[in-house]
Amino acid sequence: MPAPVVAAGAKKVATAAGKAAAQRTASRFVGPAQEEARSWVPWVVAGLLASPVVALVGAVVLFTSLGPPPEERRRGCGRGRPVPTSADLAPGTLEAINALKATYEQAGSAKGVPWTLLAAVDYRENNNDPSRSALSGEPIGSTNPDNPSTTTTSKLDSLERAAEHLKAMASSVYGVELSASSPPDDVKAALLAYNRGSIYKRAGASWDVSPYVMNQADGAHTDMVWPSIPGEPLAGRTEYARYGGWTMFLRLGGGSADGCAGLSDVELVRIAQEQLGLREVPDGCNCGEQIQKFLGSSAGEAWCADFVSWVYREAGHPFSGGVDGGWRLPGVIGLRAWLEQNGIWHARGTGDKPRPGDVIVFGDEEHTGIVERLDDAGTPENAGDDVIHTIEGNTSNEVGRRNYGVADGYVVGWGRMRAEAAAERAA
């Protein structure tokens, strides 16, 4: 894992205008937050108080439902573990992928490609339907419409054949030798090759214009229109909310070490991802059972900096000089000041690029979050602008994902803890 990147804060009580500005900015973002805290916990607790028998049953339900402790959950959903809701997938899609995950893993291992890529292809071809083939979405046991000599006998058979076809097409169309560790552009090329890539190559068009590959990947690839190139049967049609194969591949963790649900190899980001969907109850109160852990000993204050502070403490690199023993810097002004004095601070426009785990600051020091990743997809206003994907607390009253161009005037800058400071705090 790379050296931890860290940032922190001290107190600025956000004004209503500041919070409103942050929430207005939220409308630019792609990807809803999903996960709500479990509502059955109070029922189990009540049962524990009612009788010894109910206590025993309640304890079994509680501890088996909670699953592994946080430090184990943070290792991600490697082989055999389910995809968590932090993957940012619709519940039905998540359920379908989890039901087939073992089969994707088996086929991927047998054919030397990431299971996440096979799941993404299967999503595009048949919405992860266990009764349909990953080749072209035809029912298992029927003839493949693109190759009358091929009939799949099971879902696993269809996935293994899809993996072979994916590798063969990537090689023949783009000269890409697809493997479990292929770089991003090779994965995108393979996905395009699988879906009429030869006609795109003849037309000089790349995966960047293909909804099959890129739809919903970021703000520059939202509700894409199929390109008007010779041989494209869907030319001119709009692909609305459905994810492209590359987008799904990213949501499932891509080729990361544990290949899991969009969870980063960077511990700071991984912990932030696990909080997605936690929200205020009632909305707008800066309070609630789900977010109180971020607020520490406080209640009812704007909590974006509290969220950042909590994530860094959970990762073993707490800030210093704040409240609640020093770890909590509950304000954006102090958070930036801490970074400038104890870490590395980069103002927007100074040439540096943000890294996963950096603390990012917005507006008139009115809002903050954690950088999840950076990509070069471009924004609708600036095709050459890198896109910063973030996870933020207190955005639309919850922990949510957002994205911005690096050149966006709302972005003030970003900072990280120095490696030696991070190591000292972890010791």
Secondary structure, 3 states (H helix, E strand, C coil): CCCCCCCCCCCCCCCHHHHHHHHHHHCCCCCCCCCCCCCCHHHHHHHHHHCHHHHHHHHHHHHHHHCCCHHHHCCCCCCCCCCCHHHCCCHHHHHHHHHHHHHHHHHHHHHCCCHHHHHHHHHHHHCCCCCECCCCCCECCCEECCEEEEECCCHHHHHHHHHHHHHHHHHHHHCCCCCCCCCHHHHHHHHHHHCCHHHHHHHCCCHHHCHHHHCCCCHHHCCCECCCCCCCCCCCCECCCCCCHHHHHHHCCCCCCCCCCCCCCCHHHHHHHCCCCCECCCCCCCCCCCCHHHHCCCCCCCCHHHHHHHHHHHCCCCCCCCECCCCECCCHHHHHHHHHHHEEEEECCCCCCCCCCCEEEECCCCEEEEEEEEECCCCCCCCCCCEEEEEEEEECCEEEEEEEECCCCCEEEEEEECHHHHHHHHC
